[in-house]
Amino acid sequence: MHGVSSPVHLDPDTVRGRQFNRIAMAAVRPSAHGPVRRPVTRRLRAIGLLGLFALLAACARAPVLPPETERLPERVELVGVPFYPQEDYQGGPAALASMLNQRGLDTSPGLLKDQVLSSGGKGESRQEAMVAAARRHGMLVQPLAPRLESVLSEVAAGNPVLVLQNLSRGWWSDWRFAVVVGYDRRERQLILRSGTTRRLTTDFAAFDRGWAKGGRWAVLTLSANRLPATAQTRP
């Protein structure tokens, strides 16, 4: 019969090939709102950008050390510094006891408590009271320049460093005295005697944030015959 088309029989491979082509064209065909982008690709790009932003933010917060610190040993730990676990309201006495006993004095947080705590026995330890108590035990108290490299230099010279941090994460202040006893420049970490932890490791950035909130207060306690490596002269 004329005018009637005969059915065309396609082999399965041809059918599958044409279906594949239609799917591929649909994936790249522009729409009225622009080219179609696959959701997976968008998610991967978003994840990559978030990771990059997080890395840049972390680098921006980390303290930058001057080139001179490259001359310091890569890793130092003063393992002989004693540790006294902090009890309630005795963070200051515990930290000061570590400093004084490292210099050969026989004392304890209990003996120092009344000297470094404010009236009532339950106040926060004050920097001035800590300094006065150390001097009553015959120690010279030397403040450090408020820079991380000063802390590293003193530890490298064998001097533990007494620091004050504010570890608050909101409106509530969390003041802590701690003793820096080591560092690792490659890992960018400090080692502290802090709270109830004998060997607390913290990265440079985290330490610097809490230290900055505490005014970057840091001192050495020295015997009369020992010189500091970098300490400033106290007025």
ZIQUIDA-V615766 format. One record per pair of residues at least 4 apart in sequence whose ideal C-beta (glycine too) atoms are under 8 Angstrom apart, sorted by the first residue. I is the first residue (numbers start at 1). J is the second residue. D is the distance in whole Angstrom. If there is no record, write none. Layout:
I,J,D / I,J,D
This chain:
10,14,4 / 10,15,5 / 11,15,7 / 12,16,6 / 13,17,6 / 14,18,6 / 15,19,6 / 16,20,6 / 17,21,7 / 18,22,7 / 19,23,7 / 20,24,6 / 21,25,6 / 22,26,6 / 23,27,7 / 24,28,7 / 25,29,6 / 26,36,8 / 27,36,7 / 27,38,7 / 28,35,7 / 28,36,7 / 29,36,7 / 30,34,6 / 30,35,5 / 30,36,7 / 31,35,7 / 31,36,6 / 37,41,6 / 37,42,6 / 38,42,7 / 39,43,6 / 40,44,6 / 41,45,6 / 42,46,6 / 43,47,6 / 44,48,6 / 45,49,6 / 46,50,6 / 47,51,6 / 48,52,6 / 49,53,6 / 50,54,6 / 51,55,6 / 52,56,6 / 53,57,6 / 54,58,6 / 55,59,6 / 56,60,6 / 57,61,7 / 58,62,6 / 58,205,7 / 61,205,5 / 61,208,8 / 61,209,7 / 62,188,7 / 62,203,8 / 62,204,6 / 62,205,4 / 62,208,8 / 63,148,5 / 63,204,6 / 63,205,7 / 63,208,5 / 65,69,4 / 65,148,7 / 65,149,5 / 65,152,8 / 65,185,8 / 66,149,6 / 68,149,7 / 69,149,5 / 69,152,6 / 69,153,8 / 69,185,7 / 72,76,8 / 72,152,6 / 72,153,7 / 72,156,5 / 72,185,7 / 73,156,6 / 74,184,7 / 74,185,5 / 74,186,6 / 75,182,8 / 75,183,7 / 75,184,5 / 75,185,7 / 75,186,7 / 76,155,5 / 76,156,5 / 76,182,6 / 76,183,6 / 77,181,6 / 77,182,3 / 77,191,6 / 78,102,8 / 78,155,7 / 78,158,7 / 78,160,6 / 78,181,4 / 78,182,6 / 79,181,8 / 80,102,7 / 81,98,6 / 81,102,5 / 81,160,5 / 81,179,6 / 81,181,5 / 81,193,6 / 82,97,7 / 82,98,5 / 82,101,5 / 82,102,6 / 83,98,6 / 83,193,5 / 83,198,4 / 84,93,8 / 84,94,4 / 84,97,5 / 84,98,6 / 84,108,7 / 84,109,5 / 85,94,7 / 85,195,8 / 85,196,5 / 85,198,8 / 86,90,6 / 86,91,5 / 86,94,5 / 86,95,8 / 86,194,8 / 86,195,5 / 86,196,6 / 87,94,7 / 87,109,7 / 88,122,8 / 89,117,7 / 89,121,7 / 89,122,5 / 89,123,7 / 89,124,8 / 90,94,5 / 90,109,5 / 90,113,6 / 90,117,8 / 91,95,6 / 91,125,6 / 91,175,8 / 91,176,6 / 91,177,5 / 91,195,7 / 92,96,6 / 92,116,5 / 92,117,7 / 92,124,8 / 92,125,2 / 92,126,8 / 92,129,8 / 92,130,6 / 92,177,5 / 93,97,6 / 93,109,4 / 93,110,8 / 93,112,4 / 93,113,5 / 93,115,8 / 93,116,5 / 93,117,7 / 93,125,7 / 94,98,7 / 94,109,5 / 94,177,8 / 95,99,7 / 95,130,8 / 95,162,6 / 95,177,4 / 95,178,6 / 95,179,5 / 95,193,7 / 96,100,6 / 96,109,8 / 96,112,6 / 96,116,6 / 96,130,6 / 96,133,6 / 96,134,6 / 96,162,7 / 96,177,7 / 96,221,8 / 97,101,6 / 97,107,6 / 97,108,6 / 97,109,5 / 97,111,8 / 97,112,6 / 98,102,6 / 98,160,7 / 98,179,5 / 98,193,5 / 99,103,7 / 99,134,7 / 99,160,6 / 99,162,5 / 99,179,6 / 99,221,5 / 100,105,4 / 100,107,5 / 100,112,8 / 100,134,7 / 100,137,6 / 100,139,7 / 100,221,6 / 101,105,6 / 101,106,7 / 101,107,7 / 102,160,6 / 103,139,7 / 103,221,6 / 103,222,7 / 103,223,6 / 104,223,8 / 105,137,6 / 105,138,8 / 105,139,8 / 107,111,5 / 107,112,6 / 107,137,7 / 108,112,7 / 109,113,6 / 112,116,6 / 112,133,6 / 113,117,6 / 113,121,7 / 114,121,8 / 115,129,7 / 115,132,7 / 115,133,4 / 115,136,7 / 116,125,5 / 116,126,7 / 116,129,4 / 116,130,5 / 116,133,5 / 117,121,6 / 117,122,7 / 117,123,6 / 117,125,6 / 117,129,7 / 118,123,3 / 118,124,7 / 118,125,8 / 118,126,6 / 118,129,7 / 119,123,7 / 124,175,5 / 125,129,6 / 125,130,6 / 125,175,8 / 125,177,6 / 126,130,7 / 127,131,6 / 127,164,6 / 127,217,6 / 128,132,6 / 129,133,6 / 130,134,7 / 130,162,7 / 130,177,7 / 130,219,8 / 131,135,6 / 131,141,5 / 131,219,7 / 132,136,6 / 133,137,7 / 134,139,4 / 134,141,5 / 134,221,5 / 135,139,6 / 135,140,8 / 135,141,6 / 138,223,8 / 138,224,8 / 139,221,4 / 139,222,7 / 139,223,7 / 140,221,7 / 140,222,5 / 140,223,7 / 140,224,6 / 141,219,5 / 141,220,7 / 141,221,6 / 141,222,8 / 141,234,7 / 142,219,6 / 142,220,5 / 142,222,6 / 142,228,5 / 142,231,4 / 142,232,7 / 142,233,8 / 142,234,6 / 143,217,8 / 143,218,7 / 143,219,5 / 143,231,7 / 143,232,6 / 143,234,6 / 144,150,5 / 144,151,7 / 144,154,7 / 144,161,7 / 144,218,4 / 144,219,7 / 144,220,7 / 144,230,7 / 144,231,6 / 144,232,7 / 145,150,5 / 145,230,7 / 145,231,8 / 145,232,6 / 146,150,8 / 146,215,8 / 146,216,3 / 146,217,8 / 146,218,7 / 147,151,8 / 147,216,8 / 148,152,6 / 148,204,6 / 148,207,8 / 148,208,6 / 149,153,6 / 150,154,7 / 150,218,7 / 150,230,5 / 150,231,8 / 151,155,6 / 151,161,5 / 151,163,7 / 151,180,6 / 151,183,8 / 151,190,8 / 151,218,6 / 152,156,6 / 152,183,5 / 152,185,7 / 153,157,6 / 153,229,5 / 153,230,5 / 154,159,4 / 154,161,5 / 154,220,6 / 154,228,7 / 154,229,5 / 154,230,6 / 154,231,7 / 155,159,7 / 155,160,7 / 155,161,6 / 155,180,6 / 155,181,7 / 155,182,6 / 155,183,6 / 156,183,8 / 156,229,7 / 157,228,8 / 157,229,4 / 159,220,5 / 159,222,7 / 159,228,7 / 159,229,7 / 160,179,5 / 160,180,6 / 160,181,5 / 160,193,8 / 160,220,8 / 161,179,7 / 161,180,4 / 161,218,5 / 161,219,7 / 161,220,6 / 162,177,7 / 162,178,8 / 162,179,6 / 162,218,7 / 162,219,5 / 162,220,7 / 162,221,7 / 163,177,7 / 163,178,6 / 163,179,8 / 163,180,6 / 163,211,6 / 163,214,7 / 163,217,7 / 163,218,5 / 164,175,7 / 164,176,7 / 164,177,6 / 164,211,8 / 164,214,4 / 164,215,7 / 164,217,4 / 164,218,8 / 165,175,7 / 165,176,5 / 165,177,8 / 165,178,6 / 165,207,8 / 165,210,4 / 165,211,5 / 165,213,7 / 165,214,5 / 166,173,6 / 166,174,6 / 166,175,6 / 166,176,8 / 166,210,6 / 166,213,4 / 166,214,5 / 167,174,4 / 167,176,6 / 167,210,5 / 167,213,8 / 168,172,6 / 168,173,5 / 168,174,5 / 168,213,7 / 169,174,8 / 175,214,7 / 176,194,6 / 176,195,7 / 176,210,8 / 178,192,5 / 178,193,6 / 178,194,4 / 178,195,8 / 178,200,8 / 179,192,6 / 179,193,4 / 179,194,7 / 180,190,6 / 180,191,7 / 180,192,6 / 180,218,8 / 181,191,5 / 181,192,7 / 181,193,6 / 182,190,7 / 182,191,3 / 183,189,7 / 183,190,5 / 183,191,7 / 184,188,7 / 184,189,5 / 184,191,8 / 187,203,8 / 188,203,6 / 188,204,5 / 188,205,8 / 189,201,5 / 189,202,7 / 189,203,5 / 189,204,7 / 190,201,7 / 190,202,6 / 190,203,8 / 190,204,7 / 190,207,5 / 191,199,6 / 191,200,7 / 191,201,6 / 192,197,8 / 192,199,8 / 192,200,5 / 192,201,8 / 192,202,7 / 192,207,8 / 193,197,8 / 193,198,6 / 193,199,8 / 193,200,7 / 194,200,5 / 195,200,7 / 202,206,5 / 202,207,5 / 203,207,7 / 204,208,6 / 205,209,7 / 206,210,7 / 207,211,6 / 208,212,6 / 209,213,7 / 210,214,7 / 211,216,5 / 211,218,8 / 212,216,6 / 220,228,6 / 220,231,6 / 222,226,5 / 222,227,8 / 222,228,6
